[in-house]
Each structure stands twice: as C-alpha cells, then as structure tokens.
Amino acid sequence: MNVAFERRFVLELPFGVCVGVSLPDGRFELPGELHPEEAAFARTLPEARRAGWVGGRVALRAALAAADLAAPAPILASPRGAPLLPPGAIGSVSHKRAIAVALAAREPSPRATIGIDVEELRPLRVDVAGRVLTPEERAALPADGVARDAAVLLAFSAKEAIYKALDPWVQRFVAFHEASVGRASDGAVTGRLALDGGEGPFGVELHEACPAGEAGLVLVAARVRPVDVVRS
C-alpha cells in the first residue's frame, strides 16, 4: 500500500531533477514538508483538489532540494496556475489520482522553460484521439487497441508538458492542434509547434522517462527555448 506523500522515485533527467510522490486515497494530515503558508492555502482547497496540490508541492520541494536550490519562501501559484518558484529556478508539477510529480532545475542562460506531465497507463474508455491529435498524428497511430491507447496517452502527455513549458512565453491557452508529437528514427519522442498566434519560433525538446518499477506510468518532460537560442 502506498504511504501518503511517500517518495516513489527521483530521476536525473536531461532537463532537471524529477521527483514522484504517492498521493493518499482518503483523508490525510498535511505533511511537514509544506511551508506554513502553503499549508494554510491547502486548507482552503476542496478535498478533491487538496491531495494533488499538496503532493505537487511536496514533490517540487524535493526536486528543488535535489537540484541544490533553496526555497525558503512559500511556493504558491501564479494567476495562470504555475508554481511561483524561487529566483534562479524553473520547474513544473503534474498529478494524477495516485501520484504527483515535479521537475526542477536551475534557470539556464540563455533562458529556457520546462514542463512535466504524468499519466496513468490504462485502456481509454473514451477515444480522445480526435480531440487531442492532429490528422497526421492519428494516421500514425497503431491499429491495436492497447498499443493505440498507449500512443494516444504518450502524445497527450507530451503535449501537456509542452504547454506548461510554453506558457511563460505565450501567456495564453494553447490548443492541442498547435503542437504535434512524433518519434525520430532512433525512437526518441519529438515535438514541434505551429502556433496560431504566430509566436516564436520556439524549439521543443522532449524526454520520455521510465522510472524503475513504474511500468504503469507515462511520464514526459519538455524544454522550450526560442529558436535563436537553440541555434546559438
């Protein structure tokens, strides 16, 4: 049985340190890792949202510490819902029913932003491919049900990670059709953007992570930088 907010994994990824923690499936006490202001904010949240938010902050504080980044102030949220990180840090959080993950790193120079998304690998009860994939992406899907569902979840997760990394640059909702996800000849996950607002251009890097003992998870990290930075 998972223990509430117990650390499940720590991964050194190309874009930073990723930490995953277990979420409780019922009532819980707020963990001591939270800043007092974070704990006070958590108490204002509906129960349905509280565990995921708390788990995200526990994972994020652990990821920041693993990246040797101090976070003495509360990590609350920006008006757009992203975590307000300490100066010199970049990061992202994601959570599902039973797990929260966070990715953190030192802010590089030239600037780059990062995003993380986690999904629970499962058969899809509703086919969301038509909503989240472009026609070209749908044409490349496997025919088999299990493999197809896994491919849809991977693309969905990659796009969610891209959008989190992209948001600081564009500050708007980005639709699913504005990003596309594929695989390179070596099997690496790739992404590219075609933004409706004409922003950018931006370079997108993706990394599909595979935590040991976590075969039921889809975990994708993204890094976004202006193309002139990528080429420099």
Secondary structure, DSSP 8 states (H G I E B T S, - for coil): ---TT-EEEEEEETTEEEEEEE--SS-----TTS-HHHHHHHHHS-HHHHHHHHHHHHHHHHHHHHTT----S---B-TTS-B---TTEEEEEEE-SSEEEEEEEE--SS--EEEEEEEE----SS--HHHHS-HHHHHTS-SSHHHHHHHHHHHHHHHHHHHHHHHHHH-S---GGGEEEEE-TTS-EEEEE--TT----EEEEEEEE--TT-TTEEEEEEEEEEHHHHH-
